[in-house]
Amino acid sequence: MRVEGFEAVVERLRVLRRGYRPPGFEHVPDPDAAIFLCAVDHKSGYERPHQVDGRGPFRGSALMWEVGLRAARARDGWLTAARLGGVTATEIAAAFEIEGETVVDPGRRAALWRDLARGLRDGYEGSAARLLAAAERRLGGAGGLLERLAGFEAFADPLAKKAQLYAKICARRGWLTVDDPENWQVSADSVLMRLALRAGLIEPGPLEAVRAATRDVFAELATASAIPIPELDDMLWELGREDADLLGNTRGDLREPPRDPESAWY
């Protein structure tokens, strides 16, 4: 049953789309760089925005990606299974440092990278491209990309937030063709949960209930507005970061559920 105001949100999405261009992720050089950066894309910990190589300023997750890619350019072949199998917290902290700041919990990120590097070496000859090929153009189902990614600790999130992000980047760059688009889902991070709560699209509640409800309602909205889920996900996140009332605020000043400080996914 659709909530009151659903159709107004559909129309709002259609209007927003007219002036929106989804990212092409051209700055991501290859599937290996993408998979390793997706693996540690959570709670960056940077407190200030920064420029990177004269561009920006960037902040949060976007800043972490820019700094990580800068480190990869300086260390040729760094974001690969061959180089990161023994990576340490000290190396992580140094690689993501910018103007006196670096990412929080580099030890946890190093552990995720070591696990991912080992899994790629053992199952896919150390190559993210071979992982994509093994999925045989399938996102979901047995042997699909989401299931294969879930075998790595960094991508073991039951709602597949990081896995969906990685698949979206690969599809947008032409490294992945998806024959089962019905398995696309929005990331349902704090930005999207806040939008859904404030617009009255979902009910407040425990974190996981709100996250699941957010994914469900935006899947409905994608169908109703004829906007592909990967594009809708990007549009909501990019525009919603700066405007918590992007889709309305009929519920007033409702915020997203508190983040789990122990989670490596959010």
N, C-alpha and C positions, 0 to 999 in steps of 0.2 A: 504494500500500500504506500503510495507516494505521499510525502508530507506536504503540508500547506506551503506554498511558495516555490514548489519544485519547478513549475513551468517558468516562473520568473527567473530562476537561476539558469535554466536552459537558454533562455533568450539572452541573458547576460553573457553566458559563455560564447554564444554565437557572435555577439558584438565584440567581445574581447579578441576573438580569433581573427577578425578582419584586419587588425593592426599588429598581429603577432607573427613572428617568424621563429620556429623552433631551432635550437642550436644544432649545428652540424657536427660538433665535436671534432672539428678539423685540427685542433691543437693536440689531440691524442694521437700519437704516432703509429701505434700498432696494438694488436690484441693483448700482448704481454704487458705493456705499460698500463693498459686499461684494467686488466684483471687484478694486477697488484695494487693499483690505486683504489679501485672499488673495494678491495678487501679491507682497507684501513680507513674507509670513508665513514667516520663516525666521530662526533664530538671533537672537533679539531683542537680546541683549547686556545687558539689565538685570541688575544683580547683586543687587538687593534687591527684596522685595515692596513694593508701595505701595497705599495707598487712593486711589481716584479718585472725586471728588465724594461723599465720605462712604461709599463702598461698598468692599468688598474685605476684606482686601488681595488684590491680584492680582499674579501674577508671570509672567515669560516671555511666551509668545505671547498669553495672555489679557490681560496688562497692556498689551501693544502695541496690541491691538484697542481696549481701553477708552480709552487715551490718544488713539489716532487718531480714535475717534468723538467724543471730547470736543473735539478740535481742529476736527472737521467742524462740530460744533454752533456753535462760536465763529466759524467762517468759513463762513457759509452758502453751500452749493453748492461747497465745496472739493473733495470727493472725486468729481470728475467730469472727464471728458476735456477739457471746455472750460477748466478751471482748472489742470490738471496737465500740459499739453503742454510747458511750459517750466520745470517745478519744479526747484529747485536743491538741492544737498546741504545748504546752510545752512537752507533752508526746512524740509527734512525733519527736521533735527536739532532745530530750534525747535519744530516741531509735536509731536514725540514726546518732548519733554523733560518730566520730572517729578522734582521734588525733587533737582535737580542731576544726574540721569541721563538719557540718551537712548539711542536704538538705535545699534548698531554699524554702520559702513559706510554712512552716509547717502548717499554718492555713488553707490554701487551701487543702492540702493533708488530714488534719484531717476532713474537711467537706466532702470530697469525701468518706473517710472511714465510716463516720457516716451514710451517705446516703446508701452506699452499705450494711452496717450491718443491717440497718432498712429494706431494700428491701429483703435481704435474710431471715430475721426473718419473715417478713409478707408473703412472697410468697413461701419459700422453707424450712421452719422449721429451719432457721439459718444455713443451710448446703449447701455448694457449690456442694457437691456430689449429692444432691437431684436436684439441678439446672441442672446438667449434665444429670441426668436420665430423667428429664422432657423434655429435647430436643429430646429424642427418636432417637438418632444417626443421627440427622439432624443438619447440620451447618446452612444452609439457609432456607428461606421460613417461612411461618407462624408457630410460635411455635418452630422454630429452635433455636439453641444456640445463634446465632448472634442477632436475634430479642429479645430474652430474656435478653441478656446482655445489649442491648440498652436501656432497662428500667431503668438502673442505670446511674446516672449522669456521673460517671467516664468513662463509656463505650458508651456514647451517640454520639461519633464521627461518622459523616455520612459515613466516609470511613472505620470505624470499625478497626482501627489500633490496639488498645489495645485488642479488642475482638478476632481478628485473632491471636494475640500473645498468649492469654490465651488458645484458642482452640488448637493451635499448641503444647503448653506445655502439655496439658492434653492428646492429642493424642499420643505424644511421650512417655509419662509415662504410657500409657495403661489405663487411666481413661476415655477416650472418643474414641468411634469408629465412624467414619464419613462415612455415606453411600452416601453422595452427594459431592464427592471431587471436583466437578466443581465449588463449592462455595469458595474454598481456594483462597486467594489473598495475594500478598506480602504486607509488612507493609508500603512501600513507605515513609520512614522517610528521614531525611536529607542525610544519607549515600547513600541510593539507588537513590535519586533524583540527587545527585551530579554525581554518576556513569553514569546515563542515559544521563545527560546533557553533560558531558565531552566526552562521546563516540559518541555524535551526534545522539543518538537514539530518542530523543525528542527535541522539540523547547523550548527555554526560554520563560517565560511568568509569569503571576500571580501565586502565590503559589498554589492555589487549582487546576488550570489548569495543572500545572507541576506535581502535586501529582497524579492526575487522569491519566495523560498520562504515568507516570512512572509505575503505576499499570498495565495499558493496555499493554505496550510494554513488560514488564517482563512476563505477562501471555502468550503472543505470543512466547517469548523466551523459556519459560518452555515447551510449546508444541513442539517447533522445536527441542529442545535439549533433550527431553524426561527426563527432571529432574522435579520431583514433586515440586509444588510451595512451600510447607513448607521448603523443603530442599534447594531450590534455594534461598529463602529468607534468611535463615541462612548463607549460603555460601557467598552471596553478602555482607551481613552486617558484618560478622566476618572478611572477607578478605578486604572488601572495606573501613573499618575504617582506616586501615593503608596504603592503596594504592588507592588514588583517581583516578588513571589511570588504575585500574584493568581491565577494558573493553576497554581501549583505550582513547585517548585524541584528536581526530580529530577536535574537536571544540575549543581546547585550554583551557585556564584557566577559564572555566565556573564553578561557584559555585552554590550551592543550593539556592533557594529563601530564603529570610530572614524569621526567625521564627516569629510566632505570639506571642508576650510577654504575651498576655492575655489568651492564650490557655492552657487548662489543659490536652491536648491530645498529644502535640508535644514537 
